[in-house]
Amino acid sequence: MIYETARDWTAAPDKRVLFFGMSGLGKTHLANLLRAHGDWFHYSVDYRIGTAYMGEHITDNLKRQAMTVPFLATLLRSDSIYIGSNITFNNLAPLSSYLGKPGDPAKGGLPFSEYMRRQDLHRRAEINALLDTPQFIARAHDLYGYQHFVCDTGGSICEVVDPENPADEVLRTLGANTLMVWIEGSGDHTEELIRRFDKSPKPMYYQPRFMRRIWDEFKNETNTLGGDVDPDAFVRYAYGRALRHRAPLYAAMARNWGVSVRADDVAKVRDSDDVITLVADALATRPN
């Protein structure tokens, strides 16, 4: 790791940290606190995915929907209107909307083959965005003069890496340039995340093998064909299983490539000094 001890971290003139874990446990909260201090560059991997790598796909999908409305189609063909996504650090809905949900088209679902095509696009985009981290570290310092750097990753980072492989390209790149910090939730946090998701199910990225397995399991358990699957019912079914699938992957990432902090402790953090202390404590208590 680029910081072996708490002293290495606190004394470093240019701190570089990356937070990972399930969405909803505080990654962006910590990044925002650091950015608010003024000398931290906030690199959002999901924002980079949605703009640099998936932006054209997202926009084309919006245009495809607009072309079904004759009035809008005429204006689009004559370049009289502009259609684009308003994706921001705090509003990634255009990206998740593009990913979509598989199932009954009458309920907003996508054919499974199209859904998996979009999943593959996201996988490649996420890997590229993660590998862009060193470029943005240099850019933040050389172009904008930022002293410190925080990388705010998406919840699906564990789906595109192999934490047990010491030659994994993404993890080697991230580990050589940042201190990787897992925000570890408890069983209560998992139940709360599931409750939130049930109220507002949203698209996510999953490993292809995992997705195909639970897709087949859901169809068998509900005795439905792919085109009849309720999209929201399926993604609710998938989400809880995804949390259980991801937990050991996150743990292996922290064990082999970084440190961990508890989500309960993250919730107590109030400013950038607290974040620095939180990370220092994680380094001080890391098992040898």
N, C-alpha and C positions, 0 to 999 in steps of 0.2 A: 504494500500500500504506500501511497505517496506521503502519508503521515503515519508513522508507526506508534507514536505516543501522543498523549494529550498535550504535552509541551510542544511537540512538533507542530501540532495543529494551531494552538493558540498563538505561538510565536511566528507563524508563517506570514510573511508580508503579502503574499498573494494566495488566499484561500480558495480552493476549488472543491466543491462538494456536489454530490448527486444523490437525490432522494428517490427511493423506489418502494413500491408496495401497492396494495389495492387502492383504487380510487375511492376517495371519501374519508381517508384516514389522516390527511393533513399535509401531503406533499406540496401542493400549491400554496397552502397557508404559510408554511415555513419559507417557501421561496418568496412570497409576497412580503413577508416581514423583513427578509434580507434586502430585497430590492428597495423597500421603503427607506432603508438606512442611507441610500444614496450612492454607495460605491460598489454595489453588487450588480452584475449583469445577470438577468434572469433568462435562461434558455429553456423554452417550453418545447419538449419533443413533440407533443401532440399538435401544437400550433405549427411547428415546422412541417410535420406530416401533412396537415390540412392545407398549407399554403404552397410550399415548394414542390411537394411530391404528389399530392392528391387534388390540388386546386383545380386543375383542368378537368379532371374526371367529375368533380363536384359541380362545376359550372356547366359542363355538358349535360349532366343529368337534370339540372334546373331548366336548361334550355329545352331539353327533350319534353319535359312536362309542359312548358309554356307553348311548345309547338302544337300541342293538342287543342289549344284554344285559338280558333281562326283569327281573332282580332290581334292577339299577341304574335301569332306566327307571321302575319303580314308585316308587322313592325320589326320583327327580328330579321326577316329576309331583306328588309331595306335599311338595316343598321340604324333604325330610328330609336331603338331603346337598348339599354345595356342591362344585362342580367349577371349578377355575381353574388358570391356568398360574403356575408359580413362576419367571418370567423374572427374571434379574438381569443386572448389567453383565457378569458372567463366565459366564453361562449363557443363551445366546440360542436354545437348542434349540427352545423352543416356537414361535418365529417361523419358523425354518427348516423345522420339521416341518409347519407350516401351508402354507408355500409348496409343499412337496412336489416330486415328480418326475413327468414325464409318461411314460406307457407302460402296460404290462400291469398291469391291476388285481390280478391274481393274485400279482404281485410287489410290490404296494404302490404301483403307478403310478396317476396321475390321467389322465382323458381330456384330450387336449390343449387343448380349449376351456376346461375348468375350470382347468387349469394356467395358461393365459394370463389368465383372469379374475383369478386370485390374483396373478399378476405385475403386472397393472394396478393392483390395490389397493395393492400394495407401492410401485409407482412414485409414486402420489399421496401415500401416507403418507411416503415418503422426502423428497419435495419439501417437504411441510408441515413435517416435523421439521427440515429444514435451515433453512427460513424462520423457524422458531421461535428460532433462535440469538440474535438481538438481545433477544428477550423474556427468555431465560434469563440473558443477560449482566446485564440490569437486575435480574432477580429475585435472582441470586446476590449482587449487591452490596447492593441495597436491603433484601432480606428476610433474608438470611443473613450479610451482612457480609463476604463473600469479596472479597479484594483483586484476585485474578487469575482468569482463566478459560481452560480448555482444552476444545476441542471435538474429540471422538473420533468420526470419521465412519466409515461403513461402506465396504467395498470397492467398492460399486456407485455411489458418488457420481458417478463419471465417466459413468455411463449415463443420468443424469437432467439433465445440464447440457450446454451447447454452449460449450466453452472458447474457441472462435474468435469468438463473438458478444459484443461489448462491452456489449450490452444484456441479456444473460442475467440474468433476475431473481434466480436463486439465487446465482450467482457475484457479482453486484453487491452483494447483501445480505451475503454472507459476506466479500467483500473490503473492504467499508466498515466491518466490525466486528471482523475478526480478521486475523491474519497467517496466510496459508495456506501450509503446509509439506508438500511431497511427500516421502514416504519411498521412495526409488528403489532397487529391487532390481537385482541383476546377473543374468546368464544362469544362474549357479549357483543363485541364490535361486529363480529360476523353476523350474528342474528339481527343487529340493527341495520347493517348494510342490506341484508336480504329484505327486511321490512321496507326500507326506502325503495329498493328496486321493485318490489311488488307493487308499490303505489305508482311508479313511473318507470316501466321497463324500457331500456334503451339498448340499441345495438352495441356490440362489443366485438373485439377480435379474439379468436381462439385458435389453438393449434389445429391444423387440418385433421389429424388423426383423432383428436379429442372430439372435434365437432361432428365428424362422420359417425363416431360411435354413439354419441348421445342423440343424434338425429335419428338413427335407427332404433335406439332404445325407446325414444319418445313415441315414434310411430307404432312400435310394437305394443307398448303399454296402453296407448290410446286407441289402437286398432284403426288408424287413419292412414290414408295415402298422403304423399308429400304435398300435393296440391290442395288438400283439405285441412292441413295443419293450421291451427290458430297461431299466428306469429307471436302474439304477446304471451300466450300460454307456453309456447316453446321456449322463448328466451327467459321466462321466469324459471322454467324447469332447468334450463342450462346454467343459470347464474349461480345457484347454490352449489351445484356440482363443480362449477369453475372455481369457486373459492376454495373448495377442498382440493382440487387439482393443483391450484397455484401455490398453496401454502408451503408444501415441501420444496418447491422450486425457489421461492423467495428465501427460504431458510438456507438452502444450499448456496445461493448467491451471497448471502451475508456471511456464512461460514467460510467460504472459499475466497471471497473477493472483497469483503468489507466488514462493516459493523452493523449493529442493530440498536434501535431505540424503541421504547414502548409507545403505542398510540396514546395511552393515558398521560404520559409525560409530555408528548407533543401538544396535547390539549391545554397544558398549563403554560406553554410558552407565550410570551407577550411581546417580545421585541427581538431585535437582531442579537443583542448580547445574550439573551436566553438561548437562542438557537446555537450560538457558538459554545456556550456552556454545555448544552445538551449533547452536542457532538463530542466535545472533550470528555465528558463523562462516559460516553460509549466507548471511546478509545481506551480510557483508563480501566474500564471493567471488562474489556474484551478478553476472552479466554486465550491463553498462549497456544 
